[in-house]
Amino acid sequence: MFSYLFSPMKLRGVELKNRIIMPAMGTKFPKDNEVTEQLIQYHVDRAKGGSGLNMVEVTGVHQPSVPGIYPSLGEDRFIPGMKRLTDAIHEAGGKAGVQLWQGSIAVAAHQGIQVIVASDLELAPGYVVKGADKALIDELTTCYGKAAHRAVEAGYDCVEVHMAHNYILHSFLSPAINKRTDEYGGTFENRARFPLAVIESIRKNIPDDMPLFMRIDAQDDYLENGMTIEDVIAFCKLAKEAGVDVLDISRGNIISAGIKFEVPPIDLPRAFNIENAARIRRETGMVTMGVGRINDPELADRLLQEDKLDLVGIGRAQLADPEFCNKSKEGRLDDIVRCVGCNQGCYDACESHVIPHITCLRNPALGKENEYRISKTKEPKTVLIAGGGMAGMEAADVLYARGHHPVLCEASDRLGGQFLLAGEAPRKLEMKLAAMSKGEQITRRGVDVRLNAPVTPALIEELKPDAVINAIGALPIIPPIPGINLPHVKNSHEILGGKASVEGNVVVIGGGLVGLETAEYLSDKGCKVTVVEMLEGLGTDLGTTRKVCVMENLYMEGVTQMPNCKCLEITGDGVVVDNGGEKQTIPCDYVVAAVGVHSADFSAEEALCKEKGIPVYTIGDAEKPRRAIDATADAARIAREI
């Protein structure tokens, strides 16, 4: 199946078994720049899962500028750890590549780490980082070459030079960032001088039969006077002459709204950047890899069949399901756990200074590959699960795999919970499809699923379970605002669930994720929408990439945003607000409340269980309203503890 996707390809002296590349993705698994067992197992599972090539994440070449959360080849002492990683990938049947990188301003938030920039840059008021001088440029050029040599010693099959996303090489190449007036700035030839010297340094330090990849953006997005695709094509031709074999065509940057393209969220269409990659491939004649929300094997195979690409970067899809490649090859498409582009566990975790490492909403075992291996229980139990949302289904799936007898009861007529509502918001159909797919998967596997079956004390008496999991979720908060019970006032769940409709001028109270998506939903249906939020900003519970997309769409659709605005009263013809100390009335036909949720009541059932000595485990929003990723993480953990 998928003959193009699973055909081999030879790159210099390296033969790949298929066209699927797991691109370099930050994990925060390394510790003090060293390879950890966590990083090894993460790669081993994807290699066993059928990936053609695992490209190890951004790896530092210049030791003073490498934060400890990234791997490094900046010194010889890191070779043994890297060798353990490549040996493990090879033993698992895969090929190993490494992405060589210097992060420029991306490392600025890390204390004690040297920040290197192309041109003088004020990072904070009064704090100016001077552009790299000639000596530092020469030092970095040498560092890239030495790191490449260490990669060879560590057993890598190929290396990739990172030329994208505002990191140091892209910063020199882009006229939007490079403001130098010496031989490294100004003209295209000058700006290309340092990046080309780095490519040549790498090529000299790796064998002739080792392929050299280059990640580069198709263009500069949202950067005034940035690189055009024509500039990129011209540079790629020079890079080819300097020794680059494979182009890895990406998009996005970390200093503008273009960040949405770097790790594209659900808001962007699948394969959104492929036409750019195809054009660059045509005009350079180079082997080309395309990336960007390619999470479906049929799509990937078609892109190859249409001769747009030679290789396909499939990253987050392999985070969500390490067996993505094997399942695709075997035609088990219905068994694939599909990435939904939420970015909660991957990109948002990498941005966070609190979350220790990446994980995945669809795959809570990511980063815990060893400890979360499914082991059969020696004491099978009947476990009653109340609630068929994503948390309840995840718990049922794991419990069944371990040999328990889960009974999954859902009060409504379908599985999916809040994911079904989320999937009604603009551009989020994949959330709904993911919930439906999960329900179909656990049903096929044999889980006892009961719809239109709320868990009650009577049901507990009847089933006499050994344990109960409370996954009944949460209900909309009804804010204590005068007029909240008027007939023209609805809540976001009613709107997205199709239980209520509105028209005309609508005020949405609440500017968090649900409020903003409800506003978009209503705007798409022709309503004139105003969002009222008491906090200083809207979308504070959204990760960066999703927030950029949602806020852009609200702006383009003409949705009025009113932050720092407290709702005082709802009247028959408007909403009275305190807008920065000034009382005013916003005329409207309807009001939609979207101010959050509270955990649903399970107290009667818990009391009965306590009386009968039945342990109760509470997960997801039933414990505390949180993100979807927290709910599935709860479920995965509890289901392994029972």
C-alpha positions as CSV (number, residue, x, y, z in Angstrom):
1,M,0.0,0.0,0.0
2,F,1.2,3.5,-0.8
3,S,3.9,2.4,-3.2
4,Y,5.4,5.9,-3.6
5,L,5.6,6.6,0.1
6,F,7.2,3.2,0.9
7,S,9.6,3.1,-2.0
8,P,13.3,3.2,-1.1
9,M,15.6,6.1,-2.0
10,K,19.4,6.4,-2.2
11,L,21.1,9.6,-1.1
12,R,24.8,9.4,-1.8
13,G,25.9,6.3,0.1
14,V,22.8,6.0,2.3
15,E,19.7,4.1,1.3
16,L,16.4,4.9,3.0
17,K,13.8,2.2,3.2
18,N,11.0,4.7,2.6
19,R,10.3,8.4,1.9
20,I,9.2,9.3,5.4
21,I,11.5,11.5,7.5
22,M,10.9,12.2,11.1
23,P,12.1,15.8,11.1
24,A,14.1,17.4,13.9
25,M,11.7,18.5,16.7
26,G,12.6,19.9,20.1
27,T,11.8,17.6,23.0
28,K,13.6,18.9,26.1
29,F,14.6,15.3,26.8
30,P,18.4,16.0,26.9
31,K,19.9,16.9,30.2
32,D,22.9,19.2,30.4
33,N,23.3,18.7,26.6
34,E,23.7,15.0,27.1
35,V,21.6,12.3,25.4
36,T,19.3,10.6,28.0
37,E,17.6,7.3,28.0
38,Q,14.3,9.2,27.5
39,L,15.6,10.6,24.2
40,I,16.9,7.2,23.1
41,Q,13.6,5.4,23.8
42,Y,11.7,8.2,22.0
43,H,13.7,7.6,18.9
44,V,13.8,3.9,19.2
45,D,10.0,3.7,19.2
46,R,9.7,5.7,16.0
47,A,12.5,3.8,14.3
48,K,10.7,0.5,15.2
49,G,7.5,2.1,14.0
50,G,8.9,2.3,10.5
51,S,10.3,5.8,10.1
52,G,12.8,6.0,7.2
53,L,15.1,8.5,8.9
54,N,15.1,10.0,12.3
55,M,16.5,13.5,12.3
56,V,17.7,14.3,15.8
57,E,16.6,17.7,17.1
58,V,18.5,21.0,16.9
59,T,21.9,20.1,18.2
60,G,24.3,22.8,19.3
61,V,27.7,23.4,17.6
62,H,29.0,26.2,19.7
63,Q,29.1,25.2,23.4
64,P,28.9,28.6,25.1
65,S,25.6,29.2,23.3
66,V,23.8,25.9,23.8
67,P,21.1,25.7,26.6
68,G,21.2,22.5,28.5
69,I,17.8,21.3,27.2
70,Y,19.3,20.8,23.7
71,P,21.7,18.1,22.7
72,S,25.2,19.3,21.7
73,L,28.1,18.3,19.5
74,G,30.0,21.3,20.6
75,E,32.7,19.3,22.3
76,D,34.1,15.8,22.0
77,R,32.7,14.7,25.4
78,F,29.2,14.5,23.8
79,I,30.2,11.8,21.2
80,P,29.7,8.7,23.4
81,G,26.1,9.7,24.3
82,M,25.3,10.4,20.7
83,K,26.8,7.1,19.7
84,R,24.5,5.3,22.1
85,L,21.6,7.1,20.4
86,T,22.6,6.2,16.8
87,D,23.4,2.6,17.8
88,A,19.9,2.3,19.3
89,I,18.3,3.8,16.2
90,H,20.2,1.5,13.9
91,E,19.4,-1.6,16.1
92,A,15.8,-0.6,15.8
93,G,16.0,-0.7,12.0
94,G,16.3,3.0,11.4
95,K,18.7,5.6,10.0
96,A,19.9,8.5,12.1
97,G,20.5,12.1,11.1
98,V,21.3,15.2,13.2
99,Q,20.4,18.8,12.8
100,L,23.3,21.2,13.4
101,W,22.3,24.5,14.8
102,Q,23.2,27.8,16.5
103,G,20.1,29.4,18.0
104,S,20.8,33.2,17.9
105,I,18.0,35.0,19.8
106,A,16.2,31.7,20.5
107,V,18.5,31.1,23.4
108,A,18.1,34.6,25.0
109,A,15.7,33.4,27.7
110,H,18.3,31.0,29.1
111,Q,20.5,32.4,31.8
112,G,24.3,32.2,31.3
113,I,24.0,31.3,27.6
114,Q,25.8,33.4,25.0
115,V,23.4,35.2,22.6
116,I,24.9,35.6,19.1
117,V,23.2,37.9,16.5
118,A,23.9,39.0,13.0
119,S,23.5,42.7,13.7
120,D,23.4,44.9,16.8
121,L,20.1,44.1,18.6
122,E,18.5,45.6,21.6
123,L,17.0,42.6,23.4
124,A,15.8,44.6,26.4
125,P,15.8,48.3,27.2
126,G,19.4,49.3,27.5
127,Y,20.7,45.8,26.7
128,V,22.2,45.7,23.3
129,V,23.9,42.6,21.9
130,K,26.5,43.4,19.4
131,G,26.5,41.7,16.0
132,A,29.1,38.9,15.6
133,D,32.5,40.2,14.6
134,K,34.8,38.5,12.1
135,A,36.6,36.4,14.7
136,L,33.3,35.0,16.0
137,I,32.0,34.3,12.5
138,D,35.2,32.4,11.8
139,E,34.9,30.6,15.1
140,L,31.3,29.5,14.3
141,T,32.3,28.4,10.9
142,T,34.9,26.1,12.4
143,C,32.4,24.9,15.1
144,Y,30.0,23.7,12.5
145,G,32.7,21.8,10.8
146,K,33.9,20.2,14.0
147,A,30.4,19.3,15.0
148,A,29.8,17.6,11.7
149,H,33.0,15.6,12.2
150,R,31.8,14.6,15.7
151,A,28.5,13.5,14.1
152,V,30.4,11.2,11.8
153,E,32.3,9.7,14.8
154,A,29.0,9.3,16.6
155,G,27.7,7.1,13.8
156,Y,25.2,9.4,12.1
157,D,24.1,8.5,8.6
158,C,23.6,12.2,7.6
159,V,23.7,15.7,8.9
160,E,21.4,18.7,8.4
161,V,22.4,22.3,8.6
162,H,19.6,24.6,10.0
163,M,19.2,27.6,7.8
164,A,15.7,28.7,8.9
165,H,13.5,30.3,11.6
166,N,15.7,33.3,12.6
167,Y,18.5,31.1,13.9
168,I,22.0,32.4,13.2
169,L,22.5,31.3,9.6
170,H,19.0,32.6,8.6
171,S,19.7,35.8,10.5
172,F,22.7,36.5,8.3
173,L,20.9,35.4,5.1
174,S,17.7,37.5,5.6
175,P,17.8,41.2,4.7
176,A,15.0,41.8,7.2
177,I,17.4,40.9,10.1
178,N,20.9,41.4,8.7
179,K,21.6,45.2,8.8
180,R,25.4,44.8,8.5
181,T,27.5,47.1,6.3
182,D,30.6,44.9,6.0
183,E,31.3,42.0,3.8
184,Y,28.6,40.0,5.6
185,G,25.7,42.4,4.9
186,G,24.0,44.4,2.3
187,T,24.0,42.5,-1.0
188,F,22.7,39.0,-1.5
189,E,26.3,37.7,-2.1
190,N,27.5,39.3,1.1
191,R,24.6,37.9,3.2
192,A,25.1,34.5,1.8
193,R,28.9,34.5,2.5
194,F,28.8,33.1,6.1
195,P,26.0,30.5,5.5
196,L,27.9,29.2,2.4
197,A,31.2,29.1,4.4
198,V,29.4,27.0,7.0
199,I,28.0,24.6,4.4
200,E,31.5,24.2,2.9
201,S,33.0,23.6,6.4
202,I,30.5,20.9,7.1
203,R,31.0,19.2,3.7
204,K,34.8,19.1,4.3
205,N,34.3,17.3,7.6
206,I,31.9,14.6,6.5
207,P,32.6,11.7,4.1
208,D,31.8,12.0,0.4
209,D,29.2,9.3,0.7
210,M,27.3,11.1,3.5
211,P,24.3,13.2,2.4
212,L,24.0,16.8,3.7
213,F,20.5,18.2,4.3
214,M,19.6,21.8,4.6
215,R,16.4,23.2,6.3
216,I,15.4,26.5,4.9
217,D,12.3,28.6,4.9
218,A,10.5,29.0,1.6
219,Q,10.2,32.7,2.3
220,D,10.2,35.2,5.1
221,D,6.7,35.7,6.5
222,Y,5.6,38.9,8.1
223,L,9.1,40.4,7.9
224,E,9.5,43.6,6.0
225,N,12.1,43.3,3.2
226,G,12.6,39.7,4.0
227,M,13.7,36.8,1.8
228,T,11.4,36.1,-1.1
229,I,11.0,32.6,-2.6
230,E,13.2,33.9,-5.5
231,D,15.9,34.7,-3.0
232,V,15.6,31.3,-1.4
233,I,15.8,29.6,-4.8
234,A,19.0,31.6,-5.7
235,F,20.6,30.6,-2.4
236,C,19.6,26.9,-2.7
237,K,21.4,26.8,-6.0
238,L,24.6,28.2,-4.3
239,A,24.1,25.7,-1.5
240,K,23.9,22.9,-4.0
241,E,27.3,23.9,-5.4
242,A,28.7,24.1,-1.9
243,G,27.7,20.5,-1.1
244,V,24.0,20.4,0.0
245,D,22.2,17.3,-1.3
246,V,18.7,17.6,0.1
247,L,16.4,20.6,0.8
248,D,14.1,20.5,3.8
249,I,11.6,23.3,2.9
250,S,10.0,24.8,5.9
251,R,8.3,28.1,6.8
252,G,8.0,30.5,9.7
253,N,10.1,32.6,12.1
254,I,10.2,33.3,15.9
255,I,10.0,37.1,15.8
256,S,6.6,37.7,14.1
257,A,3.2,36.2,13.5
258,G,5.1,34.0,11.1
259,I,5.7,31.7,14.1
260,K,2.4,30.1,13.1
261,F,4.1,28.5,10.1
262,E,7.0,27.0,12.0
263,V,4.9,24.5,13.9
264,P,1.5,24.9,12.1
265,P,-1.5,24.4,14.3
266,I,-4.9,22.9,13.4
267,D,-5.9,26.3,12.0
268,L,-3.7,25.9,8.9
269,P,-4.5,23.5,6.1
270,R,-2.6,20.3,5.7
271,A,0.4,20.5,3.4
272,F,0.0,24.3,3.3
273,N,3.7,24.8,2.2
274,I,4.0,22.1,-0.4
275,E,3.5,24.3,-3.5
276,N,6.4,26.4,-2.4
277,A,8.6,23.3,-1.9
278,A,7.5,21.9,-5.3
279,R,8.5,25.2,-7.0
280,I,11.9,25.3,-5.3
281,R,12.4,21.6,-6.3
282,R,11.6,22.4,-9.9
283,E,13.9,25.4,-10.2
284,T,16.9,23.9,-8.3
285,G,16.7,20.3,-9.5
286,M,17.5,19.2,-5.9
287,V,16.1,16.4,-3.9
288,T,13.4,18.0,-1.8
289,M,11.5,17.2,1.4
290,G,8.2,18.9,2.2
291,V,6.8,19.5,5.7
292,G,3.8,21.2,7.3
293,R,0.9,19.3,8.8
294,I,1.2,16.2,6.7
295,N,-0.5,13.8,9.0
296,D,-2.2,11.4,6.6
297,P,-0.5,8.7,4.5
298,E,-2.8,9.1,1.6
299,L,-1.9,12.8,1.3
300,A,1.8,12.0,1.7
301,D,1.7,9.3,-1.0
302,R,-0.2,11.6,-3.4
303,L,2.3,14.4,-3.0
304,L,5.1,12.0,-4.1
305,Q,3.0,10.6,-6.9
306,E,2.3,14.1,-8.2
307,D,6.1,14.6,-8.4
308,K,6.0,17.6,-6.0
309,L,8.4,16.1,-3.5
310,D,11.0,13.4,-3.1
311,L,10.7,13.0,0.7
312,V,8.0,13.8,3.2
313,G,8.6,15.1,6.7
314,I,6.0,13.6,9.0
315,G,6.8,14.8,12.6
316,R,4.0,15.4,15.0
317,A,2.0,12.5,13.4
318,Q,4.8,10.2,14.7
319,L,4.6,11.8,18.1
320,A,0.9,11.0,18.3
321,D,1.4,7.5,17.0
322,P,5.0,6.0,16.9
323,E,3.5,3.2,14.7
324,F,2.2,5.7,12.1
325,C,4.6,4.3,9.4
326,N,4.0,0.6,10.0
327,K,0.2,1.1,10.3
328,S,0.2,3.1,7.0
329,K,2.3,0.5,5.2
330,E,0.0,-2.3,6.4
331,G,-3.2,-0.5,5.5
332,R,-4.3,-0.2,9.1
333,L,-5.5,3.4,8.6
334,D,-8.4,3.2,11.0
335,D,-5.9,2.3,13.8
336,I,-3.7,5.4,13.4
337,V,-3.9,7.8,16.3
338,R,-3.9,11.0,14.4
339,C,-2.2,14.3,15.4
340,V,-4.8,17.1,15.5
341,G,-2.3,20.0,15.4
342,C,-3.3,21.3,18.9
343,N,0.4,22.0,19.7
344,Q,-0.4,21.7,23.4
345,G,2.0,18.9,24.2
346,C,4.8,19.7,21.7
347,Y,5.4,23.3,20.8
348,D,3.6,24.8,23.8
349,A,5.7,22.6,26.1
350,C,8.9,23.6,24.4
351,E,7.9,27.3,24.9
352,S,7.1,26.7,28.6
353,H,9.5,27.3,31.4
354,V,7.4,25.1,33.7
355,I,6.6,22.0,31.6
356,P,9.6,19.7,31.8
357,H,9.4,18.1,28.3
358,I,7.1,17.5,25.4
359,T,4.2,15.1,25.5
360,C,1.1,14.6,23.4
361,L,-2.7,15.0,23.9
362,R,-3.3,11.9,21.6
363,N,-0.3,10.0,23.1
364,P,0.3,10.5,26.8
365,A,3.1,7.9,26.6
366,L,5.3,10.3,24.7
367,G,8.3,10.9,26.8
368,K,7.4,8.0,29.1
369,E,7.9,5.2,26.5
370,N,9.5,2.8,28.9
371,E,7.4,3.4,32.0
372,Y,4.2,3.4,30.1
373,R,4.7,0.1,28.2
374,I,1.4,-1.8,28.5
375,S,1.7,-4.7,31.0
376,K,-1.0,-7.2,31.6
377,T,-2.6,-7.1,35.0
378,K,-2.6,-10.2,37.2
379,E,-5.9,-9.3,38.8
380,P,-8.5,-8.3,36.2
381,K,-11.1,-5.9,37.5
382,T,-14.4,-4.6,36.4
383,V,-13.9,-0.8,36.1
384,L,-16.9,1.4,35.6
385,I,-16.1,4.6,33.7
386,A,-18.5,7.4,33.9
387,G,-18.2,9.7,30.9
388,G,-17.2,8.9,27.3
389,G,-15.1,12.0,26.5
390,M,-11.5,11.7,25.5
391,A,-10.3,11.0,29.1
392,G,-12.9,8.3,29.6
393,M,-12.1,6.7,26.3
394,E,-8.3,6.8,26.9
395,A,-8.8,5.2,30.3
396,A,-11.0,2.5,28.8
397,D,-8.5,1.8,26.0
398,V,-5.5,1.3,28.4
399,L,-7.5,-0.7,30.9
400,Y,-8.8,-3.1,28.2
401,A,-5.2,-3.5,26.8
402,R,-4.0,-4.4,30.3
403,G,-6.6,-7.1,30.7
404,H,-9.2,-5.4,32.8
405,H,-12.9,-5.2,32.0
406,P,-13.8,-1.5,31.5
407,V,-17.5,-0.6,31.2
408,L,-17.7,2.8,29.5
409,C,-20.9,4.6,30.2
410,E,-21.8,7.8,28.3
411,A,-25.0,9.8,29.2
412,S,-25.4,11.1,25.7
413,D,-25.9,9.2,22.4
414,R,-22.3,9.5,21.2
415,L,-18.7,9.3,22.5
416,G,-16.4,12.3,22.3
417,G,-17.5,14.8,25.0
418,Q,-15.9,18.3,24.7
419,F,-14.0,17.3,21.6
420,L,-17.2,17.1,19.6
421,L,-18.0,20.7,20.7
422,A,-14.5,21.8,19.9
423,G,-14.8,20.3,16.5
424,E,-17.7,22.6,15.6
425,A,-15.4,25.7,15.9
426,P,-14.0,27.0,12.6
427,R,-11.0,25.0,11.2
428,K,-11.2,22.4,14.0
429,L,-13.1,19.5,12.4
430,E,-10.1,17.3,13.0
431,M,-10.8,17.5,16.8
432,K,-14.3,16.0,16.2
433,L,-12.9,13.4,13.8
434,A,-10.3,12.4,16.4
435,A,-13.0,11.8,19.0
436,M,-15.1,9.8,16.6
437,S,-12.0,7.7,15.6
438,K,-11.1,7.0,19.2
439,G,-14.6,5.8,19.9
440,E,-14.6,3.5,16.9
441,Q,-11.2,2.1,17.9
442,I,-12.1,1.1,21.4
443,T,-15.4,-0.3,20.2
444,R,-13.6,-2.5,17.6
445,R,-11.2,-3.7,20.2
446,G,-14.1,-5.0,22.3
447,V,-14.5,-2.4,25.1
448,D,-18.0,-2.6,26.6
449,V,-19.4,0.8,25.5
450,R,-22.9,1.9,26.7
451,L,-24.5,5.0,25.2
452,N,-27.5,6.9,26.7
453,A,-26.4,5.4,30.0
454,P,-25.6,7.9,32.7
455,V,-23.8,6.4,35.7
456,T,-26.2,6.5,38.7
457,P,-26.1,5.0,42.2
458,A,-28.6,2.4,40.8
459,L,-26.2,1.4,38.0
460,I,-23.3,1.1,40.5
461,E,-25.5,-1.2,42.7
462,E,-26.3,-3.3,39.6
463,L,-22.7,-3.7,38.2
464,K,-20.9,-3.9,41.5
465,P,-17.6,-2.7,39.9
466,D,-14.2,-3.1,41.6
467,A,-13.4,0.5,40.8
468,V,-15.1,3.6,39.4
469,I,-13.5,6.3,37.2
470,N,-15.3,9.7,37.3
471,A,-14.8,11.2,33.8
472,I,-18.1,13.1,33.5
473,G,-16.4,16.3,32.7
474,A,-17.7,19.8,33.3
475,L,-20.6,22.1,32.8
476,P,-20.8,25.8,31.7
477,I,-20.5,28.3,34.5
478,I,-23.5,30.6,34.8
479,P,-21.9,33.9,35.9
480,P,-23.8,35.9,38.6
481,I,-24.6,38.8,36.3
482,P,-28.0,40.5,36.5
483,G,-30.1,39.4,33.5
484,I,-28.1,36.2,32.9
485,N,-31.4,34.2,32.8
486,L,-33.1,36.3,30.2
487,P,-34.4,34.3,27.2
488,H,-32.0,35.9,24.7
489,V,-28.9,34.8,26.7
490,K,-27.3,31.5,25.7
491,N,-24.1,29.8,26.5
492,S,-21.2,28.7,24.3
493,H,-22.0,24.9,24.7
494,E,-25.5,25.5,23.5
495,I,-24.3,27.4,20.5
496,L,-21.5,25.1,19.4
497,G,-23.6,22.0,20.2
498,G,-26.4,23.2,17.9
499,K,-28.9,23.5,20.7
500,A,-29.4,27.2,20.3
501,S,-29.1,29.7,17.5
502,V,-28.6,33.4,17.4
503,E,-28.5,36.2,14.8
504,G,-27.8,39.8,14.4
505,N,-25.6,41.6,16.9
506,V,-24.2,39.3,19.5
507,V,-22.1,40.0,22.6
508,V,-19.9,37.1,23.7
509,I,-19.0,37.4,27.4
510,G,-15.6,35.8,27.9
511,G,-12.4,36.1,25.8
512,G,-10.7,32.8,26.5
513,L,-10.4,30.0,24.0
514,V,-14.0,28.9,24.0
515,G,-15.3,32.5,23.8
516,L,-13.1,33.4,20.9
517,E,-13.9,30.2,19.0
518,T,-17.6,30.8,19.6
519,A,-17.1,34.4,18.3
520,E,-15.5,33.0,15.2
521,Y,-18.3,30.4,14.8
522,L,-21.0,33.1,15.0
523,S,-19.1,35.5,12.8
524,D,-18.9,32.8,10.1
525,K,-22.7,32.5,10.3
526,G,-23.1,36.2,9.6
527,C,-23.5,37.6,13.1
528,K,-21.9,40.9,14.1
529,V,-19.9,39.9,17.2
530,T,-18.4,41.8,20.1
531,V,-16.2,40.0,22.6
532,V,-16.1,41.3,26.2
533,E,-13.2,40.2,28.4
534,M,-12.4,41.5,31.9
535,L,-8.7,40.6,31.7
536,E,-6.1,42.8,29.9
537,G,-5.8,40.4,26.9
538,L,-7.9,37.9,25.0
539,G,-6.9,34.3,24.4
540,T,-4.6,34.1,27.4
541,D,-5.3,30.3,27.6
542,L,-4.1,29.8,24.1
543,G,-0.6,28.7,23.0
544,T,1.3,31.0,20.8
545,T,0.7,29.4,17.4
546,R,-3.0,28.9,17.9
547,K,-3.4,32.4,19.4
548,V,-1.8,34.0,16.4
549,C,-4.2,32.2,14.1
550,V,-7.3,32.8,16.1
551,M,-6.6,36.5,16.7
552,E,-5.8,37.1,13.0
553,N,-9.1,35.5,12.0
554,L,-11.1,37.6,14.5
555,Y,-9.4,40.7,13.1
556,M,-10.1,39.8,9.5
557,E,-13.7,38.9,10.3
558,G,-14.3,42.3,12.0
559,V,-15.0,40.9,15.5
560,T,-14.9,43.8,18.0
561,Q,-12.6,43.0,20.9
562,M,-13.1,44.7,24.3
563,P,-10.5,43.7,26.9
564,N,-10.3,45.2,30.3
565,C,-14.1,45.4,30.2
566,K,-16.3,44.0,32.9
567,C,-19.9,43.0,32.3
568,L,-22.2,44.6,34.8
569,E,-25.7,43.7,33.6
570,I,-27.6,42.2,30.7
571,T,-30.8,44.0,29.7
572,G,-33.4,43.3,27.1
573,D,-31.6,45.2,24.4
574,G,-27.9,45.2,25.4
575,V,-25.0,44.6,27.8
576,V,-24.0,47.1,30.3
577,V,-20.2,47.1,30.9
578,D,-17.5,48.9,32.8
579,N,-15.1,49.8,30.1
580,G,-11.9,51.2,31.8
581,G,-14.0,53.0,34.5
582,E,-16.6,54.3,32.0
583,K,-20.1,52.7,32.1
584,Q,-21.5,52.0,28.7
585,T,-24.1,49.9,27.0
586,I,-23.4,47.6,24.0
587,P,-26.6,47.2,22.0
588,C,-27.2,43.6,20.9
589,D,-29.9,41.1,19.9
590,Y,-28.3,38.1,21.8
591,V,-25.8,37.4,24.5
592,V,-23.6,34.3,24.7
593,A,-21.8,33.5,28.0
594,A,-18.4,31.7,27.6
595,V,-16.8,32.3,31.0
596,G,-15.5,28.8,31.7
597,V,-16.8,25.6,33.2
598,H,-17.1,23.9,36.6
599,S,-16.8,20.2,37.4
600,A,-20.0,18.3,37.1
601,D,-21.6,16.8,40.2
602,F,-20.8,13.2,41.1
603,S,-21.3,13.4,44.8
604,A,-24.1,10.9,45.1
605,E,-22.2,8.3,43.2
606,E,-19.0,9.0,45.2
607,A,-20.9,8.7,48.5
608,L,-22.3,5.3,47.5
609,C,-18.9,4.0,46.4
610,K,-17.4,5.2,49.7
611,E,-20.1,3.3,51.6
612,K,-19.3,0.1,49.7
613,G,-15.6,0.5,49.7
614,I,-15.3,1.0,45.9
615,P,-12.3,3.2,45.0
616,V,-13.2,6.2,42.9
617,Y,-10.7,7.9,40.6
618,T,-11.5,11.3,39.2
619,I,-9.9,12.5,36.0
620,G,-10.0,15.4,33.5
621,D,-12.4,18.2,33.9
622,A,-14.3,16.2,36.5
623,E,-11.4,16.8,38.8
624,K,-10.6,20.3,37.7
625,P,-11.3,22.1,34.5
626,R,-8.1,22.1,32.5
627,R,-6.7,21.6,29.0
628,A,-7.6,18.5,27.0
629,I,-4.0,17.3,27.3
630,D,-4.3,17.2,31.1
631,A,-7.4,15.1,30.8
632,T,-5.9,12.4,28.7
633,A,-2.7,12.4,30.8
634,D,-4.8,11.8,33.9
635,A,-6.5,8.9,32.2
636,A,-3.3,7.3,31.0
637,R,-1.8,7.5,34.4
638,I,-4.8,6.2,36.4
639,A,-5.5,3.4,34.0
640,R,-2.0,2.1,34.5
641,E,-2.2,2.3,38.3
642,I,-5.4,0.3,38.7
